[in-house]
Amino acid sequence: MNKLFNTKNIIKLLAILFITITVISCQRDGSAEEDDLPQEELTNIVLLVTEEGTTNTLTYDYSIGAGGIPTIPLKDGKSYTVEAKFRNGNEDATGEIIDAKDEHFLIFDFPKSNIAVTRLDGNDLRNDGKRVGLRTKWDVVKVVDSPSPLLKLTLIHAPESVNDAKSGTAWGSVVGGETDAEATYNLTN
């Protein structure tokens, strides 16, 4: 009986408990498998912007945690098709979002611009009939509606419900969920 409760065994047990608690507490909802795209794995959010009527696609790469904000030039009265791509280093992680589309939703917030967003047909249709927002159309009414216009783009993981309508200055809103990734882009015309 003394061998079971000796100091050496108690220290080993406490070490195992500490490691187990640390590993469990670092995971989002108790299991790494529950989150198919952990925030720590996304390194870049890339927007591919094409002015309607042209074939010229420009790329705006936001590097998560690296500092620096890309500037997207837009023109009042013009429309743009915009595709959002997510990367983990050199690897495209967009497919993982599409594979788990019912667990993801993008919010486009233009707090200092007047831009309408329409989610376009694609392979990101969720079971609730809403689109994640990986491909959108932006109808620009006024890029610079107040000083320092920007886009705050947020990828939400596991929302309880989503709404793709405009809510304040944002196109899209959610109930519940957690932020998988967030990017800021400056806007100019």
Backbone hydrogen bonds, N-H to C=O, Kabsch-Sander energy under -0.5 kcal/mol:
donor,donor_aa,acceptor,acceptor_aa,energy
5,F,1,M,-1.2
6,N,3,K,-0.8
10,I,6,N,-2.1
11,I,7,T,-2.4
12,K,8,K,-2.0
13,L,9,N,-2.3
14,L,10,I,-2.5
15,A,11,I,-2.3
16,I,12,K,-2.3
17,L,13,L,-2.4
18,F,14,L,-2.5
19,I,15,A,-2.4
20,T,16,I,-2.5
21,I,17,L,-2.6
22,T,18,F,-2.4
23,V,19,I,-2.5
24,I,20,T,-2.3
25,S,21,I,-2.5
26,C,22,T,-1.2
27,Q,24,I,-1.1
34,E,31,S,-1.0
35,D,31,S,-0.6
35,D,32,A,-0.8
36,D,34,E,-0.7
41,E,38,P,-2.3
42,L,38,P,-0.5
42,L,39,Q,-1.2
43,T,87,R,-3.0
44,N,87,R,-1.7
45,I,62,Y,-2.5
46,V,85,K,-2.9
47,L,60,Y,-2.6
48,L,46,V,-0.5
48,L,83,E,-2.8
49,V,47,L,-0.7
49,V,58,L,-3.0
50,T,48,L,-0.5
50,T,81,T,-2.6
51,E,56,N,-0.7
52,E,79,S,-2.7
54,T,51,E,-1.8
57,T,55,T,-0.9
58,L,49,V,-2.9
58,L,56,N,-0.5
60,Y,47,L,-2.4
62,Y,45,I,-2.9
62,Y,60,Y,-0.6
63,S,61,D,-0.6
64,I,43,T,-2.3
64,I,62,Y,-0.7
66,A,63,S,-1.7
67,G,63,S,-0.5
72,I,70,P,-0.5
72,I,186,N,-3.2
74,L,188,T,-3.5
77,G,140,V,-2.4
78,K,75,K,-1.8
80,Y,138,W,-2.2
81,T,50,T,-2.9
82,V,80,Y,-0.5
82,V,136,T,-3.0
83,E,48,L,-2.2
84,A,134,L,-3.0
85,K,46,V,-2.9
87,R,44,N,-2.5
88,N,91,E,-3.0
89,G,87,R,-0.5
91,E,88,N,-1.9
93,A,86,F,-3.0
93,A,91,E,-0.5
94,T,86,F,-0.9
96,E,93,A,-0.6
97,I,93,A,-1.2
98,I,94,T,-2.3
99,D,95,G,-2.8
100,A,96,E,-1.4
101,K,98,I,-1.5
103,E,100,A,-2.3
104,H,101,K,-1.4
105,F,156,I,-1.3
106,L,132,V,-2.5
107,I,154,T,-2.4
108,F,171,W,-2.0
109,D,107,I,-0.6
109,D,152,K,-2.2
110,F,108,F,-0.6
110,F,169,T,-2.3
112,K,150,L,-0.5
113,S,110,F,-1.3
114,N,142,K,-3.2
115,I,113,S,-0.6
116,A,139,D,-2.6
118,T,137,K,-2.4
120,L,135,R,-2.6
126,R,124,D,-0.5
126,R,130,K,-3.6
129,G,126,R,-1.7
132,V,124,D,-2.0
136,T,82,V,-2.8
137,K,118,T,-2.6
138,W,80,Y,-3.0
139,D,116,A,-2.6
139,D,137,K,-0.6
140,V,78,K,-2.7
140,V,138,W,-0.7
141,V,114,N,-2.5
141,V,139,D,-0.7
142,K,114,N,-1.9
145,D,112,K,-2.2
145,D,143,V,-1.0
146,S,112,K,-1.2
151,L,185,Y,-2.8
152,K,109,D,-2.6
153,L,151,L,-0.6
153,L,183,A,-2.7
154,T,107,I,-2.2
154,T,152,K,-0.5
155,L,181,A,-3.0
156,I,105,F,-3.3
156,I,154,T,-0.6
157,H,178,E,-3.8
158,A,103,E,-3.1
160,E,175,V,-2.6
161,S,175,V,-1.3
163,N,173,S,-2.4
167,S,170,A,-3.5
169,T,167,S,-0.5
170,A,167,S,-1.8
171,W,108,F,-3.7
172,G,165,A,-2.1
172,G,170,A,-0.9
173,S,163,N,-2.4
175,V,161,S,-2.3
178,E,157,H,-2.4
180,D,155,L,-3.2
180,D,178,E,-0.5
181,A,155,L,-1.3
183,A,153,L,-2.6
185,Y,151,L,-2.5
186,N,70,P,-2.6
187,L,149,P,-2.2
188,T,72,I,-1.9
